[in-house]
Amino acid sequence: MLPLLVVFCLGVFNFAAHKAVLESGHPMLAQVPWLFQPLGGRLSLVVEFVMLLGAMIMAASGSMGWTWIYLLYSVLNGLSAWLMTSGRV
């Protein structure tokens, strides 16, 4: 139960970081593939949701490895979001 809660909380963080990047207007967003440009890049939130759903399903089935992988993904996602929104890149 705890891994599922951890993955859910990380998912909330990832969605917030993703939304902050989308709203930042960073020039790098103009270079995203054509598949993610509809709806102002919000289609990429669907990919974020699918990743969260997959990690939650695996955590609920008892796979701690996927919880650690999602934690690593969240750390990298948060770092890249911070770099983009703070203007460091």
Secondary structure as the mmCIF struct_conf table of DSSP 4:
data_model
#
loop_
_struct_conf.conf_type_id
_struct_conf.id
_struct_conf.beg_label_comp_id
_struct_conf.beg_label_asym_id
_struct_conf.beg_label_seq_id
_struct_conf.end_label_comp_id
_struct_conf.end_label_asym_id
_struct_conf.end_label_seq_id
HELX_RH_AL_P HELX_RH_AL_P1 LEU A 2 SER A 24
TURN_TY1_P TURN_TY1_P1 GLY A 25 GLY A 25
HELX_RH_3T_P HELX_RH_3T_P1 PRO A 27 GLN A 31
BEND BEND1 VAL A 32 VAL A 32
HELX_RH_3T_P HELX_RH_3T_P2 TRP A 34 PHE A 36
HELX_RH_3T_P HELX_RH_3T_P3 PRO A 38 GLY A 41
TURN_TY1_P TURN_TY1_P2 ARG A 42 LEU A 43
HELX_RH_AL_P HELX_RH_AL_P2 SER A 44 ALA A 60
TURN_TY1_P TURN_TY1_P3 SER A 61 GLY A 62
HELX_RH_AL_P HELX_RH_AL_P3 MET A 64 THR A 85
TURN_TY1_P TURN_TY1_P4 SER A 86 GLY A 87
#
